[in-house]
Amino acid sequence: MGTAASTTPQTTTVPAWFFSKLPSFSLSAKMKHAIKAALSLTLVYVIAFSQGWGNVMTAATTIIFIAVTDSLGDSILKGMLRIIGTVLGAVLGMMLIALFPQERVFYLAGVSIVVTVMLYLARAFRGDMTIFLLGAITLMTMFKNGAVDNVFLYGVDKTMMTVFGIAVYTLVGVFLWPVSLRDTSRGQAAALTGILHEVFQARHRPAREQQEKQEEMFARMRQLKNSVANIGSSLASGLSCRQWQSVVADFERVAEALALGAMFGDARLSAALSGVVHNYPDLIEETESLFAAVCKGWHGEVKIPVPPECTPLFDMEALASRAPLEAASLTSAVNQLANLHAALRRLAVKLNALNGPAPTRFLDEKGMKASRFLWLDVEDIKGAVLSFLIFWCATLLWITTNPPAGFFIVAMATGLSVITTFSPVKPQMMIVVYSISFIFSMLAYILILPHLATGWELALFLFSYAFIGFYFIIADLAALFLIGIVLLNISNQMFYAFDGFLIMLLFFYTFLFLLLIFYYLPFSTKPEHLFLILEKRFFTLCRFLLAGNTKKVLGRATLLDDIMAGYAKMHLLNTVEKMRLWGGQIDGRFFSAFPREKAAQFGKDCEALAHLLLIQSREERRFLDNPLIRAHVVQLQPVVGPLLQRNPGGKVTDKENLSRHKERITAMIEQELQRFFSGRAADAHDRETVLAFYEHLSLQKSILAALIALHDRLAALNLDVLTETRF
């Protein structure tokens, strides 16, 4: 006989409920970063005051600049690199003082040139920019307002306090909620593998769903690349930087194969593939198994069974019976499937090495090392020029007015130019945030600081002030708010001079207005203006890359062609990324006829075309000695060339709107191919030459389709609206 269930309500005491919820409680990443940065700022004041050190403002400024420009995990090695940059800036500053002890004009000229170069390197560096930024600021702070007495000791003191700030921030980052870049990168690699697997599984789904999956795939790839860019300064990584770059290269090959082989998801072609490739079902089955195994490998210590290399077995007679474009699509799909299988095999081998008990010793492939700098970026060069102009305008203002903070204001204004120039932060927001800081610090100077009697009260005040800035204000503007805490000039023995403090705050308004002027002059930073420039630059880079690829295949490439094609390869994806950034910043209140959603989709289409052109560039070596490809490239140029020719109105220069005649273009290519094959018998060439030609043909078809889709999207944007004034 069953026992009746009890109907007495079970009550839980408040303490028991509270402690049961504690294991699931977790602070957000932003909260942790704000607490660590605020604690670091508080500690430098507390430690410096307890030891009787002066010049604590230098250490506080160092922490502010590091915290607002870098929110990734902080390691001992990263701190050492920042110290090296600081010491290098100090040495250069001392050398300039020694070279020009009495010639102030020559000294300032030398400082402006060296600082401009260092700030350009900070912008161009793909890792932690504070390595160069702190060096530039330290170099400027070596200048003791023109005095020469005890200048060496002054410089050493400034350098030591900068190093002290770096050390405190680094140690707090290492011991309080440390962020392991190894864990982050492995997690991102696992997520990317899952997305790539979903793209592969979506091959039979509608084209729209496949496109969405591919867009997510490219986004995940960018995240992993950004994470790997910072691994080189982390001792916690299980792989070296170059080994991680090798892993990323394999991911790129997987993504490339999925992007180019998307047509094997077509139901008609999928059925035809089994007729031209004998082992097509085996390729699909092994690729699916490899995807599942690699996904598990990123999540645990799992040994992945690596299958032998699988080579497609073509039925050349069945392939020759197909139409040229269909044969090209079939050949490309199978070859990309084989490339996908090979890339997954390499990933499996590297994951086995990473998860195994022995030290990870796989080597990176030749040519896989990525540059840590993005050289000759136009916006980086313009930003360096603006930093040079801001330095001299601030210096002239310092000479003519001699503000209370002295040359420190010049150093701060020039350092802040890295954050404010060519940044999506609007200058009006800078002034608003600084005005809030002005009011906050002024009230603190009058109502709070005079009443602080103990060390813990001062520490609580400093922590609260810094936490508000780091947590409630976005990183690009937090520095302007936190300047107030530095200008309070807190010391062991406080001397209150409200008039001097107020004059110092007001002088910073002058420099903010300088930044406002340089927001528009000599280079406009208005989003709509930059979007138009970047859109034209994108098509120019595409022309350079396509022309370089074509001329190299034809054997006509000059040194200038190689340089321009190399520049385009380096900057094409970066241009797309910036175009998407500034397109999202265009103010809809002034340009209501410019749909931002369509601009975002235009950016995605540009990214798809950029990837195809880069793939073509990487494959050019395989096509150099192919006579079929060399003959066909000449016939294809009149079709592709007009689609890359732009005029100021954003229209295709060809009188006909090619984007509305897809069927005509396809028919024209088919006719050209028929004439091409009628004049050159395929039997006269070996099997590898014919298959490479089919693959090249499929790639050209994909590029042409991407260009046509891009022009369809561009026609709906109405870029002429962006050339109008806001008023």
C-alpha positions in Angstrom: 0.0 0.0 0.0 1.5 3.3 -1.1 2.2 6.1 1.3 0.4 9.3 0.8 2.6 12.2 -0.3 3.0 15.0 2.3 1.2 18.2 1.5 3.1 20.3 4.1 4.8 23.2 2.2 8.6 23.1 2.5 10.1 26.4 3.6 13.6 27.5 3.0 15.3 29.9 5.4 16.7 33.1 4.0 20.4 32.3 4.9 20.0 28.8 3.2 18.5 30.4 0.1 21.2 33.1 0.0 24.1 30.6 0.3 22.5 28.3 -2.3 22.6 31.2 -4.8 26.3 32.1 -4.1 27.8 29.4 -6.4 25.9 30.7 -9.4 26.7 34.4 -8.7 29.3 35.9 -11.0 30.5 39.4 -11.7 30.5 40.6 -15.3 33.7 41.0 -17.2 33.2 44.8 -17.3 32.6 44.9 -13.5 35.8 42.9 -12.9 37.8 45.1 -15.2 36.5 48.3 -13.4 37.3 46.8 -10.0 40.8 45.8 -11.0 41.6 49.2 -12.7 40.1 51.2 -9.8 42.0 49.1 -7.2 45.3 49.6 -9.2 44.8 53.3 -9.2 44.0 53.3 -5.4 47.1 51.2 -4.6 49.6 53.4 -6.4 48.4 56.4 -4.2 48.3 54.3 -1.0 51.8 52.7 -1.5 53.4 56.0 -2.7 52.0 58.0 0.3 53.0 55.3 2.7 56.6 55.4 1.4 56.8 59.2 1.1 57.2 59.1 -2.7 56.2 62.1 -4.8 55.1 62.4 -8.4 52.3 59.8 -7.9 50.4 61.6 -10.6 52.7 60.0 -13.2 51.8 56.5 -12.0 48.1 57.3 -11.9 48.2 58.6 -15.5 50.0 55.4 -16.6 47.3 53.2 -15.2 44.5 55.3 -16.8 46.1 55.0 -20.2 46.6 51.3 -19.9 43.1 50.6 -18.5 41.2 52.6 -21.2 43.2 51.1 -24.2 43.6 47.5 -23.2 41.0 45.3 -21.4 42.5 41.9 -22.2 44.2 39.6 -19.7 47.4 41.1 -18.2 50.5 38.9 -17.9 54.0 39.4 -16.6 55.4 39.4 -20.1 52.9 42.1 -21.2 53.9 44.2 -18.2 57.6 43.7 -19.1 57.0 44.8 -22.7 55.3 48.0 -21.4 58.2 48.6 -19.1 60.6 48.2 -22.0 58.6 50.7 -24.0 58.6 53.1 -21.1 62.4 52.8 -20.6 63.0 53.3 -24.3 60.9 56.5 -24.3 62.9 57.7 -21.3 66.2 56.9 -22.9 65.2 58.8 -26.1 64.0 61.7 -24.1 67.3 61.9 -22.2 69.3 61.6 -25.5 67.3 64.6 -26.9 67.9 66.7 -23.8 71.7 65.8 -24.0 71.8 66.7 -27.7 69.9 70.0 -27.3 70.5 71.2 -23.7 69.9 74.9 -24.5 68.2 74.8 -28.0 64.6 74.5 -26.9 63.2 74.8 -30.5 65.4 72.0 -31.8 64.6 69.9 -28.8 60.8 70.3 -29.2 61.2 69.7 -33.0 63.0 66.4 -32.2 60.4 65.4 -29.6 57.5 66.1 -32.0 59.1 63.9 -34.7 60.0 61.0 -32.4 56.6 61.1 -30.6 54.8 61.2 -34.0 56.6 58.1 -35.1 55.9 56.3 -31.8 52.2 57.2 -31.9 52.0 56.0 -35.5 53.5 52.7 -34.4 51.0 52.5 -31.6 48.2 52.9 -34.1 49.7 50.4 -36.6 50.5 47.7 -34.0 47.9 44.9 -33.9 48.6 44.1 -30.2 48.9 46.1 -27.1 49.3 49.7 -28.2 50.3 50.9 -24.7 53.8 49.6 -25.3 54.4 52.5 -27.7 51.9 54.9 -26.1 53.6 54.9 -22.7 57.0 55.3 -24.4 55.8 58.4 -26.2 54.2 59.9 -23.0 57.3 59.1 -20.9 59.5 60.8 -23.5 57.4 64.0 -23.3 57.4 64.0 -19.5 61.2 64.1 -19.5 61.0 67.8 -20.3 61.1 69.7 -17.0 59.2 72.8 -18.3 62.4 74.0 -19.9 64.6 73.8 -16.7 68.0 72.1 -16.8 68.7 71.7 -13.1 68.6 68.1 -11.9 66.9 67.1 -15.2 68.5 63.6 -15.1 67.1 62.9 -11.6 63.8 64.3 -12.7 63.7 62.0 -15.7 64.7 59.0 -13.6 61.9 59.8 -11.1 59.3 60.1 -13.8 60.5 56.8 -15.4 60.4 54.9 -12.1 56.9 56.1 -11.2 55.7 55.1 -14.7 57.3 51.6 -14.2 55.7 51.5 -10.7 52.2 52.1 -12.2 52.8 49.4 -14.8 53.9 47.0 -12.1 50.9 47.6 -9.9 48.4 47.3 -12.7 50.1 44.1 -14.0 50.2 42.4 -10.6 46.6 43.2 -9.9 45.6 41.8 -13.3 47.6 38.6 -12.7 46.4 37.8 -9.2 42.8 39.2 -9.2 40.5 37.4 -11.6 43.2 36.6 -14.1 42.1 36.2 -17.7 43.8 33.3 -19.3 44.3 34.0 -23.0 44.8 30.2 -23.5 41.3 29.5 -22.2 39.8 32.4 -24.2 41.5 31.3 -27.5 40.6 27.6 -27.0 37.0 28.6 -26.3 36.9 30.8 -29.4 38.4 28.1 -31.5 35.8 25.6 -30.2 33.0 28.0 -31.1 34.5 28.7 -34.5 34.7 24.9 -35.2 31.1 24.6 -34.2 30.0 27.3 -36.6 32.1 25.8 -39.4 30.4 22.5 -38.8 27.0 24.2 -39.0 28.0 25.8 -42.3 28.9 22.3 -43.7 25.7 20.8 -42.4 23.7 23.7 -43.9 24.8 22.8 -47.5 21.4 21.4 -48.4 19.5 24.4 -46.8 18.2 27.5 -48.6 20.8 30.0 -49.9 19.7 32.7 -47.4 20.4 30.4 -44.4 23.8 29.4 -45.8 24.7 33.1 -46.2 23.8 33.9 -42.6 25.9 31.0 -41.4 28.9 32.1 -43.5 28.6 35.7 -42.1 28.7 34.3 -38.6 31.7 32.2 -39.6 33.7 35.2 -40.8 32.7 37.1 -37.6 34.0 34.3 -35.4 37.2 34.1 -37.5 37.9 37.8 -36.8 37.4 37.2 -33.0 39.9 34.4 -33.0 42.4 36.4 -35.0 42.1 39.3 -32.5 42.6 36.9 -29.6 45.6 35.3 -31.2 47.2 38.7 -31.9 47.6 39.1 -28.1 48.8 35.6 -27.3 52.4 36.6 -28.1 52.5 38.6 -24.9 51.0 35.9 -22.7 53.0 33.2 -20.8 49.7 31.3 -20.1 49.2 30.1 -23.6 49.6 26.4 -24.3 50.9 27.2 -27.8 53.4 29.7 -29.1 52.1 32.7 -31.1 53.4 31.2 -34.3 51.8 27.8 -33.6 48.5 29.6 -32.9 48.9 31.4 -36.2 49.4 28.0 -37.9 46.1 26.8 -36.3 44.3 30.0 -37.5 45.7 29.4 -41.0 44.1 25.9 -41.0 40.8 27.5 -39.9 41.1 30.0 -42.8 41.6 27.0 -45.2 38.5 25.4 -43.8 36.5 28.6 -44.1 37.9 29.1 -47.6 36.9 25.6 -48.7 33.4 26.1 -47.3 32.9 29.5 -48.9 34.1 28.2 -52.4 32.4 24.8 -52.1 29.0 26.1 -51.0 27.6 25.0 -54.4 28.0 21.3 -53.5 24.9 21.9 -51.4 22.8 22.5 -54.5 20.5 19.5 -54.8 21.0 19.1 -58.6 24.8 19.4 -58.3 24.9 17.2 -55.3 23.3 14.4 -57.3 25.6 15.0 -60.2 28.7 14.8 -58.0 28.2 11.2 -57.3 28.3 10.6 -61.1 31.6 12.3 -61.7 33.5 11.3 -58.5 33.6 7.7 -57.5 34.4 8.2 -53.8 32.2 11.3 -53.2 30.1 9.6 -50.4 33.2 8.6 -48.6 34.6 12.1 -48.7 31.3 13.5 -47.2 31.2 10.8 -44.5 34.9 11.3 -43.4 34.6 15.1 -43.4 31.5 14.9 -41.2 33.4 12.6 -38.8 36.4 14.9 -38.7 34.2 17.9 -37.9 32.6 16.1 -35.0 36.0 14.8 -33.6 37.7 18.3 -33.9 34.7 19.9 -32.0 35.2 17.4 -29.2 39.0 17.8 -29.3 38.8 21.5 -28.4 36.6 20.8 -25.3 38.7 18.0 -23.7 41.6 15.7 -23.7 40.3 13.5 -26.5 42.5 11.6 -29.0 41.2 12.3 -32.5 41.6 9.4 -35.0 43.2 10.9 -38.1 42.1 9.2 -41.3 44.5 8.9 -44.3 44.5 11.5 -47.0 41.6 11.1 -49.3 42.0 12.0 -53.0 39.0 12.5 -55.3 38.7 9.9 -58.0 37.2 11.7 -61.0 35.5 10.1 -63.9 37.0 12.3 -66.7 34.7 11.0 -69.4 31.6 11.9 -67.4 33.1 15.3 -66.5 33.9 16.1 -70.1 30.3 15.4 -71.2 29.1 18.3 -69.0 28.7 21.9 -70.0 31.8 24.0 -69.2 30.3 26.0 -66.4 28.7 22.9 -64.8 32.0 21.0 -65.1 33.7 23.9 -63.5 31.2 24.0 -60.6 31.5 20.2 -60.1 35.3 20.2 -60.1 35.6 23.2 -57.8 33.1 21.6 -55.3 35.0 18.4 -55.1 38.4 20.0 -54.9 37.2 22.3 -52.1 35.8 19.3 -50.3 39.2 17.6 -50.6 40.8 20.8 -49.3 38.4 20.9 -46.4 39.2 17.3 -45.5 42.9 18.0 -45.6 42.6 21.1 -43.4 40.6 19.2 -40.9 43.2 16.5 -40.8 45.9 19.0 -40.1 43.8 20.5 -37.3 43.2 17.1 -35.8 47.0 16.4 -35.8 47.7 19.7 -34.0 44.9 19.2 -31.5 46.3 15.7 -30.7 49.7 17.4 -30.1 48.1 20.0 -27.9 46.0 17.6 -25.8 48.6 14.9 -25.5 50.9 14.5 -22.5 54.1 15.3 -24.4 55.1 18.9 -24.9 53.4 20.5 -27.9 56.1 20.6 -30.7 54.3 20.8 -34.0 55.9 23.4 -36.3 54.2 26.2 -38.1 54.0 26.1 -41.8 56.3 28.3 -43.9 54.8 31.7 -44.6 52.1 31.5 -41.9 53.6 34.2 -39.7 51.4 37.2 -39.7 52.7 40.8 -39.4 52.2 42.5 -36.0 51.9 45.8 -37.8 49.5 47.1 -40.4 51.8 49.3 -42.4 50.8 52.4 -44.4 47.2 52.4 -43.4 45.8 55.8 -44.6 43.9 56.6 -41.3 46.9 55.7 -39.2 49.1 58.1 -41.2 46.5 60.8 -41.0 46.2 60.2 -37.2 49.9 60.5 -36.8 49.8 63.9 -38.7 47.0 65.0 -36.4 49.1 64.0 -33.3 51.9 66.1 -34.7 49.7 69.2 -35.2 48.1 68.7 -31.8 51.5 68.6 -30.1 52.6 71.9 -31.7 49.3 73.7 -31.0 49.4 72.5 -27.4 53.1 73.5 -27.1 52.4 77.0 -28.5 49.5 77.4 -26.0 51.8 76.3 -23.2 54.5 78.8 -24.2 52.1 81.7 -24.4 50.0 81.0 -21.3 52.2 78.9 -19.0 49.3 76.9 -17.3 49.7 75.5 -13.8 50.2 71.9 -15.0 53.0 73.0 -17.2 54.2 70.7 -20.1 52.2 67.8 -18.6 49.1 69.2 -20.4 51.0 69.0 -23.7 51.8 65.3 -23.0 48.3 64.5 -22.0 46.7 66.2 -25.0 49.1 64.5 -27.4 48.6 61.1 -25.8 44.8 61.5 -25.8 45.0 62.1 -29.6 45.6 58.4 -30.1 42.2 57.7 -28.5 40.2 60.6 -30.0 41.4 60.9 -33.6 39.6 58.7 -36.1 37.6 57.2 -33.3 33.8 56.7 -33.4 33.6 58.9 -30.2 32.1 62.2 -31.1 33.9 65.4 -29.8 30.6 66.7 -28.4 30.5 63.6 -26.1 34.1 64.3 -25.1 33.1 67.8 -23.9 30.0 66.5 -22.1 32.0 63.8 -20.3 34.8 66.2 -19.3 32.2 68.7 -18.1 30.8 66.0 -15.8 34.3 65.3 -14.6 34.9 69.1 -14.1 31.8 69.4 -11.9 32.6 66.1 -10.0 36.2 66.9 -9.3 35.4 70.5 -8.3 32.8 69.4 -5.8 35.3 66.8 -4.5 38.0 69.4 -4.2 35.7 71.6 -2.1 33.4 69.3 -0.2 35.3 65.9 0.2 39.1 66.3 0.1 39.4 68.8 3.0 37.5 66.5 5.3 39.5 63.3 4.6 41.6 62.6 7.7 42.6 58.9 7.4 44.2 56.8 4.8 41.3 54.4 4.4 38.9 57.4 3.7 41.2 58.6 1.0 41.5 55.1 -0.5 37.7 54.7 -0.5 37.3 58.1 -2.2 39.9 57.2 -4.9 38.4 53.8 -5.5 34.9 55.1 -5.8 35.9 57.9 -8.2 38.0 55.5 -10.4 35.3 52.8 -10.4 32.7 55.3 -11.6 34.9 56.2 -14.5 35.9 52.7 -15.6 32.5 51.1 -15.2 29.9 53.7 -16.1 31.7 55.4 -19.0 32.8 53.8 -22.2 36.6 53.2 -22.5 37.3 55.8 -25.2 35.8 58.5 -22.9 36.8 57.2 -19.5 40.2 58.9 -19.8 38.6 62.3 -20.0 36.6 61.7 -16.9 39.5 60.3 -14.9 41.7 63.2 -15.8 39.9 65.0 -13.0 41.3 62.6 -10.3 44.8 63.3 -11.6 44.4 67.1 -11.7 43.3 67.0 -8.0 47.0 66.8 -7.4 46.5 64.7 -4.2 49.6 64.5 -2.1 50.6 63.7 1.5 50.6 67.3 2.4 47.7 69.0 0.5 47.9 72.6 -0.4 44.6 73.9 -1.5 44.5 76.6 -4.1 41.1 76.6 -5.7 42.0 79.4 -8.3 45.0 77.4 -9.6 42.9 74.1 -9.7 40.1 75.9 -11.6 42.5 77.4 -14.1 44.0 74.0 -14.7 40.6 72.4 -15.4 39.7 75.3 -17.7 42.9 74.9 -19.7 41.9 71.3 -20.5 38.7 72.7 -22.1 41.0 74.5 -24.5 42.7 71.3 -25.5 39.3 69.6 -25.9 38.3 72.4 -28.3 41.6 71.8 -30.1 40.5 68.1 -30.5 37.1 69.4 -31.7 38.8 71.5 -34.4 41.0 68.6 -35.5 38.0 66.4 -35.7 37.1 68.4 -38.9 40.4 69.8 -40.0 42.5 69.1 -41.9 40.9 65.6 -42.3 37.2 65.3 -41.7 36.2 62.5 -39.3 32.5 62.7 -40.0 31.2 59.1 -40.5 29.4 59.8 -43.8 32.6 61.3 -45.3 34.8 58.4 -44.1 32.2 55.9 -45.4 32.3 57.4 -48.9 36.2 57.4 -48.9 36.4 53.8 -47.7 33.8 52.7 -50.3 35.9 54.2 -53.1 39.1 52.8 -51.6 37.6 49.3 -51.4 36.9 49.2 -55.2 40.3 50.7 -55.9 42.0 48.0 -53.8 39.9 45.3 -55.6 41.1 46.7 -58.9 44.8 46.6 -57.8 44.5 43.1 -56.5 42.6 41.8 -59.6 45.0 43.5 -62.0 48.0 42.1 -60.1 46.6 38.6 -60.2 45.7 38.8 -63.9 49.1 40.3 -64.9 51.0 37.7 -62.9 49.1 34.8 -64.6 49.9 36.4 -68.0 53.5 37.0 -67.0 53.2 40.8 -67.4 53.4 41.9 -63.8 55.9 44.7 -63.0 57.4 45.6 -59.6 54.8 48.3 -59.2 52.0 45.8 -59.9 53.3 43.5 -57.2 53.6 46.3 -54.7 50.1 47.6 -55.3 48.7 44.0 -55.2 50.6 43.4 -51.9 49.2 46.6 -50.4 45.7 45.6 -51.5 46.0 42.1 -49.9 47.2 43.7 -46.6 44.4 46.4 -46.4 41.4 44.9 -48.2 39.7 43.3 -45.2 40.8 46.1 -42.8 39.1 48.6 -45.2 35.9 46.5 -45.1 36.0 46.4 -41.3 36.4 50.2 -41.1 33.6 50.8 -43.7 31.2 48.7 -41.6 32.3 50.6 -38.4 31.7 54.1 -39.9 28.6 53.0 -41.8 27.0 52.1 -38.5 27.9 55.6 -37.1 26.1 57.6 -39.7 23.5 59.8 -38.0 20.0 58.8 -39.2 18.6 62.2 -38.0 20.5 64.0 -40.8 20.5 61.1 -43.4 17.2 59.5 -43.0 17.2 58.4 -46.7 20.4 56.3 -46.0 19.2 52.9 -44.6 21.8 51.7 -42.1 20.6 48.1 -42.4 21.3 48.1 -46.1 24.7 49.6 -45.4 25.5 46.8 -43.0 24.5 44.2 -45.6 26.6 46.1 -48.2 29.6 45.7 -45.8 28.9 41.9 -45.6 28.8 41.7 -49.4 32.1 43.6 -49.6 33.6 41.1 -47.1 32.5 38.2 -49.2 34.0 39.7 -52.4 37.3 40.5 -50.5 37.6 36.9 -49.3 37.1 35.6 -52.9 39.8 38.0 -54.3 42.2 37.0 -51.5 41.6 33.3 -52.3 42.3 34.0 -55.9 45.5 35.7 -55.0 46.6 32.8 -52.8 45.8 30.3 -55.6 47.7 32.3 -58.3 50.8 30.2 -58.1 48.9 27.1 -59.2 47.6 29.0 -62.2 50.9 30.5 -63.5 51.9 27.7 -65.9 48.4 26.8 -67.0 47.9 27.6 -70.7 44.1 27.2 -70.6 43.8 29.7 -67.7 46.2 32.2 -69.4 44.1 32.2 -72.5 40.8 32.5 -70.7 41.9 35.4 -68.4 42.2 37.7 -71.4 38.6 37.0 -72.5 37.2 37.4 -69.0 38.7 40.8 -68.4 36.1 42.8 -70.4 33.4 41.3 -68.3 34.8 41.8 -64.8 36.7 45.1 -65.4 33.7 47.4 -65.8 32.2 46.2 -62.6 35.2 47.5 -60.6 35.3 50.9 -62.3 33.7 53.6 -60.1 32.9 57.3 -60.5 32.0 59.9 -57.8 28.4 59.2 -58.1 28.8 55.6 -57.1 27.5 54.2 -60.4 29.0 51.7 -62.7 30.9 53.5 -65.5 29.6 51.2 -68.2 26.5 52.7 -69.7 24.6 49.5 -69.2 23.6 48.5 -65.7 25.3 45.1 -65.6 23.8 44.2 -62.3 20.3 43.9 -64.0 21.5 41.6 -66.7 22.8 38.5 -64.9 21.3 36.1 -67.5 22.9 38.0 -70.3 26.3 37.9 -68.6 26.0 34.2 -67.9 25.0 33.5 -71.5 27.9 35.6 -72.8 30.4 33.6 -70.6 28.9 30.3 -71.9 29.3 31.5 -75.5 32.9 32.5 -74.8 33.6 29.1 -73.3 32.1 27.3 -76.2 34.3 29.2 -78.6 37.2 28.7 -76.2 36.8 24.9 -76.1 36.1 24.7 -79.8 39.5 26.2 -80.6 41.4 24.3 -77.9 40.6 20.6 -77.5 40.6 19.5 -73.8 42.3 16.2 -74.9 45.4 18.2 -75.8 46.1 18.9 -72.1 46.7 16.6 -69.2 44.2 15.9 -66.5 45.6 18.2 -63.8 45.7 21.2 -66.3 42.0 20.7 -67.2 40.9 20.3 -63.5 42.9 23.4 -62.5 41.2 25.3 -65.3 37.7 24.2 -64.2 38.5 25.3 -60.6 39.8 28.7 -61.8 36.6 29.0 -63.9 34.4 28.3 -60.9 36.3 30.9 -58.8 35.8 33.5 -61.5 32.1 32.7 -61.6 31.9 33.2 -57.8 33.7 36.6 -58.1 31.5 37.7 -60.8 28.3 36.7 -58.9 29.6 38.6 -55.8 30.3 41.7 -57.9 26.8 41.6 -59.4 25.3 41.2 -55.9 27.4 44.0 -54.6 26.2 46.4 -57.3 22.6 45.4 -56.6 23.1 46.3 -53.0 24.9 49.5 -53.9 22.1 50.7 -56.1 19.7 50.5 -53.1 22.0 52.6 -50.9 21.8 56.0 -52.7 25.2 57.2 -51.7 24.5 60.6 -53.2 22.6 61.4 -50.0 25.8 61.3 -48.0 27.4 64.1 -50.1 24.8 66.5 -48.9 25.5 68.8 -45.9 23.8 68.1 -42.6 22.1 71.5 -42.5 
